């Protein structure tokens, strides 16, 4: 079943505390990296249940969300 990337993005924005909590987003081949204003607004349990999210890691003030395409390359 194909992933609806638009729906995944909407769900991530809500689970990460809304547009106002997202300071910046960058990406690489396997991850999205979110720089957030306040990590206490993140619903980590919900993020982990979003279709396409393999895992999340909080490191250095960012929350990288592993991409579903390259599961073996996610740390």
C-alpha positions in Angstrom: 0.0 0.0 0.0 1.4 3.4 -1.0 2.1 6.0 1.6 0.2 9.3 1.3 3.1 11.7 1.9 0.7 14.7 2.2 -1.2 12.9 5.0 2.1 11.8 6.7 3.3 15.5 6.7 0.0 16.7 8.2 0.2 14.1 10.9 3.9 14.9 11.7 3.2 18.6 12.0 0.4 18.0 14.5 2.4 15.4 16.5 5.4 17.8 16.6 3.4 20.5 18.2 2.0 22.4 15.2 3.5 24.8 12.6 4.4 27.3 15.4 6.7 24.7 17.1 8.7 23.8 14.0 11.6 26.2 13.5 13.2 24.4 10.6 13.1 21.1 8.6 16.0 19.6 6.6 16.3 16.3 4.9 18.8 13.8 3.6 18.2 10.5 1.7 16.9 8.7 4.7 15.7 11.2 7.3 13.8 14.4 7.9 15.4 16.6 10.6 13.1 18.9 12.6 14.5 21.8 14.7 11.8 22.5 17.2 11.2 25.5 19.5 9.9 23.4 22.4 10.4 19.6 22.6 7.8 19.4 25.4 5.1 19.9 22.8 6.1 16.7 20.9 3.9 13.7 21.2 6.6 11.0 20.7 4.1 8.1 20.9 1.9 9.6 18.2 5.0 10.3 16.0 6.0 6.7 16.2 2.6 5.5 15.1 2.5 7.7 11.9 2.6 5.6 8.8 6.0 5.8 7.3 7.9 6.7 10.4 10.3 3.9 11.4 11.9 5.5 14.5 12.7 8.9 16.0 15.8 10.0 17.7 16.3 13.2 19.7 19.9 14.5 19.3 21.6 17.8 19.4 18.3 19.7 19.5 16.8 18.0 16.4 14.4 15.2 16.0 15.3 13.1 12.9 12.5 10.9 11.6 13.8 8.0 9.7 12.5 7.6 6.2 10.6 4.5 5.3 12.5 4.0 2.0 15.8 3.1 3.5 15.0 1.3 6.7 18.4 -0.4 6.9 20.2 2.9 6.9 18.3 4.4 9.8 20.1 4.6 13.1 
